[in-house]
């Protein structure tokens, strides 16, 4: 009886079905691609692709749990790493140790996040409208006011070396040619951030406050939660972490491109919604989000393996948005009945 009720509860959770879809999809792609999906080189490529997007998904998840909708985190990341990298290049910093670049990006990101926090917490405006405005503002500051330039060959050596760190290598024989693929060490920050996000949401009073605010902000305030303070800390933290993630991307790509983050939210937000986070707030888990970002990453990296043109990726992302929003709406309607 206990096992039956436990199974029934599990099948009601969005995460269970997302995980099941991921497994079935991987098996089908593995068969359709002639066994290429689970080849070591392909697996390493998929895991590398998940690092930055997966970390951004954690940022997006905590905002959506609180009932918010952040469109500005890619712009915060871009402005943070562009400014930090430019400062390091001009002052000859981070040549041996990347710590200075990361510290600058985190501080700049926190300051930019504070702007979101101040507006959202004090004026109780729609988070989507506010972050859409700040996204445009931050991009304008980067490209118009500061006129940020691409930094490639002059990227500090400390950032290059940090991005080249690898956990292990795999070799693949492709038509008689031996190709070596490195599993980036940047996968470790992704795993750590997932663990920290799960701990924050499930084991801390701050996480409980986020779920409470997302469920019903008025009720949360009556229950004693300081909604303004929680929102200010949330968006400041989101900005700081976005700056860190942006610098991780710079290290992995070995270049700082101000426009590189444009449109990134259109990949991350669908994944978080698909993973079970409600667009109305109060719901969402790390496991579901990781499963969903895995689905999108596998799809985008396996299209050529199964003979589908890459431009279909936008079609699938749009379909995922519609499915995710529909599921969230249905769940909200069921709760209200």
C-alpha positions, 0 to 999 in steps of 0.5 A: 500500500505504501509503495503504491501510494508513493508511486502514485505521488511520484507520477503526479510530479512533473519531474517524473515525466520530464525524466521519463521523456529524457530517457525515452528521447535519448534511447530513440536518438541513440537508435536513430543515430546509429549509436552515436549519442552515447559515444564518449565524444558526444557525451562530453560535448553535451556535458560541456554545453550544459555547463553555462546554460545549466547554471543560468537555469539555476538562476532563473529557477529561484526567480520563478519560484518566487513568482518573478520572471527575469529577462535581464540575467543574460544582459547582466552577465554580458555587461559584467564580464565585458567590464571586468575583462576590459578592466583586467586587460587595461591594468594587466590583471588576471595574467596568472590568477583569474580571481581578480576577473571573477571578483570584478564580475561578481561585484558588477553583477551584484550592483546591476542586480540591486537595480532590479531588486530596488525597483521590483521590491519598492514599487511592486511592478511586474517583474517581466516588464522591469527586467525587460527594461533593465535588459535593454538598459544594460545592453545599451550601456554596454554597446552604446555608453561604454562601447565594449569591444570584443577581446580575443587575442588579448584575453588575460592568460589566467582566464585562458588557463582556467578555461583550459582546465579539464577533468579528463580526456576521451579519444574517438576514432573518426574515419581513421583520425584520432580526435581528443575531446576534453571534459571541461573542469567548468562542469564542477561549478555547475554541479556545485551551483545545483547543490547550493540551489537545492539546499537554498530552496529546500533547507533554508528559511530564505528558500521557504520565503521564496516558495511562500512569496511565489505561492501568494505574496500577500499571505507570505507578508501576513505570515511574517516574511519581509517580502521587500528584503527577500526580493532585494536579496534575491535579485542582488544574488541573481546579479552576482551569480550571473556575473560569475557565470558570464566569466565562466563562459569567457574562460570556456570560450577564451573570448569576451564578446559583449553580444554573446548573451543576447537571446540566451533567455529564450533557451533558459526560460523554456527549460525552467518552465518545462522542468516544472517551474510554474509561471505563476510561482511557488513551484519548481525543483532543481532535479526537474530543471536539470532534466529539462535543460538536458532535454534541450541540450541533447536536442540541440546537439543531436540534430545533425546526428539524426539528419535534421537541420539545426535551424529546427532548434528554434521550432523545438524551443518554441514548442517547448515554451508552449508546452511548458506554459500550457502545463503550468496553466493547467496545474494552476487551474487544478489548484484553484478548483 
